[in-house]
C-alpha cells in the first residue's frame, strides 16, 4: 500500500511523480488486492497506522488528510464514507509529539 507520505508528495504538485488516472487505478487495485479477504476494520486500521506514522514524522498535514479523503470518498458508499471521515477527523484531532 502506498504510504501517506508518498501519496501526499504526488498530490502536492510534483508533476514528475503525479500519478495519472491509470496510475491511480493501479494503486487502488493494488490496495484492493492486498486487502482482499480482510475485513473493513483491518483496512481502516492499516490506513490509521500508516497515517499516524506519517503524522509523527511531520510529513502528513491536515490538508494531506483532506486530499486523501477527497480522493477516496467518491468510491465509497455512504456508510464507508462516514467511517473514512470519522477516521480523518480522529487523525486531525490527535496531538503529535
SULPERA-V31575 format. One record per pair of residues at least 4 apart in sequence whose C-alpha atoms are under 8 Angstrom apart, sorted by sequence separation. I is the first residue (numbers start at 1). J is the second residue. D is the distance in whole Angstrom. If there is no record, write none. Layout:
I&J&D / I&J&D
This chain:
2&6&6 / 3&7&6 / 4&8&6 / 5&9&6 / 6&10&6 / 7&11&6 / 8&12&6 / 9&13&7 / 10&14&6 / 14&18&6 / 19&23&5 / 20&24&6 / 21&25&6 / 22&26&6 / 23&27&6 / 24&28&6 / 25&29&6 / 26&30&6 / 27&31&6 / 28&32&6 / 29&33&6 / 30&34&6 / 31&35&6 / 32&36&6 / 35&39&8 / 38&42&6 / 39&43&7 / 40&44&6 / 41&45&6 / 42&46&6 / 43&47&6 / 44&48&6 / 45&49&6 / 46&50&6 / 47&51&6 / 48&52&6 / 49&53&6 / 50&54&6 / 51&55&6 / 52&56&6 / 53&57&6 / 54&58&6 / 55&59&6 / 60&64&6 / 61&65&6 / 62&66&6 / 63&67&6 / 64&68&6 / 65&69&6 / 66&70&6 / 67&71&6 / 68&72&6 / 69&73&6 / 70&74&7 / 72&76&7 / 76&80&6 / 77&81&6 / 78&82&6 / 79&83&7 / 80&84&6 / 81&85&6 / 82&86&6 / 83&87&6 / 84&88&6 / 85&89&6 / 86&90&6 / 87&91&6 / 88&92&6 / 89&93&6 / 90&94&6 / 2&7&7 / 9&14&7 / 10&15&8 / 13&18&7 / 19&24&6 / 38&43&7 / 54&59&5 / 55&60&5 / 60&65&7 / 76&81&5 / 54&60&5 / 55&61&7 / 10&17&5 / 11&18&6 / 9&17&8 / 10&18&4 / 35&43&7 / 73&81&6 / 9&18&8 / 10&19&7 / 51&60&7 / 73&84&7 / 69&84&7 / 69&85&7 / 69&88&7 / 66&88&7 / 65&88&6 / 2&27&7 / 1&27&8 / 65&92&8 / 1&30&7 / 1&31&6 / 62&92&6 / 1&34&7 / 48&87&7 / 52&91&7 / 44&84&8 / 51&91&8 / 56&96&6 / 55&96&7 / 56&97&7 / 44&87&8 / 48&91&8 / 4&50&7 / 3&50&6 / 4&51&6 / 3&51&8 / 5&54&6 / 4&54&7 / 8&60&7 / 5&59&6 / 5&60&6 / 4&60&7 / 8&64&6 / 11&67&8 / 8&68&8 / 7&68&8
